[in-house]
Amino acid sequence: MDEERSGWFIYSFVARGTMVLAEYTEFTGNFPAIAAHCLQKLPSSNSKFAYSCDQHIFNFLVHDGYAYCVVAKESAPKHVSVAFLERLKADFRKRYGGGKADTAAAKSLNKDFGPVIKEHMQYIIDHAEEIEKLVKVKAQVSEIKSIMLDNIDKAIDRGEKINDLQEKTTDLHNQAQDFKRKGQQVRKKMWLQNMKVKLVVLGILLILVLVIWVSVCHGFNCTKDHN
């Protein structure tokens, strides 16, 4: 599997318009010529394209007048090639953004950026499994988002306008607050009743003690006269 991955990427370049500024490949063949021919047909607007030729896929990413290309074997997953182009674009813009590459001559960045292209190829190959997992997560998020939007559309179709839903939410909140307030009032009332019962019982006990005292002592003075 590792040997298969190592041969996924055949050739890559960065171009301004139709002028290749930097390229990298470890293979011989007519890949540069075919890629350059495809480059002539690319639109100037930001977009992504892929062409198939001789069991190879020529992947292009066009952004702000620059074209990023990678030639990959058909066995290379599409999301892997896209991830490489996005990484290549981000690094190139970081290094040469702000007009630094606007006046560069053809292939004048080969020495500096050619080895960088190689590093990005190797990074993507080494992290192919992580990239695949990330793509699956993004797909799941997109699916959930689509389901949520569909549910919202259905709710609106049923006449449950967003304002109505907000009003219902507010009503539920108010009802919850009322329930909480009434619960506090009930607890307070029960506490007062409980205290009243305790005070009544205490009063009765005191009266009983007083009655027993008076009965035993025949009055309030229980001291005996020894004279």
Salt bridges, closest charged atoms under 4 A:
GLU23 OE2 - LYS107 NZ 3.20
GLU26 OE2 - LYS118 NZ 3.73
ASP64 OD2 - HIS63 ND1 3.34
ASP64 OD2 - ARG93 NH1 3.22
GLU86 OE2 - LYS48 NZ 3.27
GLU86 OE1 - LYS89 NZ 3.41
ASP91 OD1 - ARG95 NE 2.80
ASP91 OD2 - HIS120 NE2 2.61
GLU129 OE2 - ARG5 NH2 3.47
GLU132 OE2 - LYS136 NZ 3.87
ASP150 OD2 - LYS154 NZ 3.40
GLU160 OE1 - ARG158 NH2 3.76
ASP178 OD1 - ARG181 NH2 2.23
